[in-house]
């Protein structure tokens, strides 16, 4: 059976005082649990928009409900939905809907980065990123996706450079681009903490924050899943769960089930997941290097 992308959210009333620099300050929320969206990327169209972004449209008729991109975008809890590149041309980075190379009947969202074309400080980077930004009232989220990293990405194991920053998921709680105070994020990276060849690459999760928008990032917590070697060229079902809270009540959970194998819990972390309980853009990034299929 085809797996689809699911987003499930729980909205919780905000009773504490809030900083006027949070977009969720004094927003009225309810306590309803809601299935927000699901898609197999059938009948999905990508259209180039403003500011180097790509917009979604279409309805996946193989699913009975919560299957329309326009309805998803119009949901009052959702700010905006787009693929962002930051800069560049299609020959440098590109997102497109393609046939699954393992099953032509299955549609997949493909991300490609052909070169690191964006200058950031003394380094070059690339970006292909599905963003769901400026959301309201989302304090708890459950998401499942199926992800395949192209076999060529296994070259990272032989590369003579460390790979400390190759982001595949990122969740923000107060954001830099919306000029909010006390920005905070939880990030999942592909991670190689060594120079030269290695036998495995792992997932790494961390939370970090800024005291101000021009301040340096400071890590709250970080963990490498050394018990799980990331497979390349294999479909993986990934479960993500995030609960907003402090060091005693916040939770981040991630489990991976490679096709034909058993589920592995790679992270189950109780720790801080918020910037003083004021939610901003909750699901912010799905970005990566080379080719990724996302269904």
Secondary structure, 3 states (H helix, E strand, C coil): CCCCEEEEEEECCCCCCCCCCCCCCCCCCCCCEEEEEEECCCCCEEEECCCCEEEEECECCCCCCCCEHHHHHHCCCCCEEEEECCCCCCCCEEEEEEEECCEEEEEEEEEEECCCCEEECCEEECCCEEEEECCCCEEEEEEEEEEEECHHHHHHHCCCCCEEEEEEEEEECCCCCCCCCCCEEEEEEEEECCCCCCCCCEEEEEEEECCCCCCCCEEEEEEECCCCCCCCCCCEEEEEEEECCCCCCCEEEEEEEECCCCCEEEEEEECCCCCCCCCCCCECECECCCEEEEC
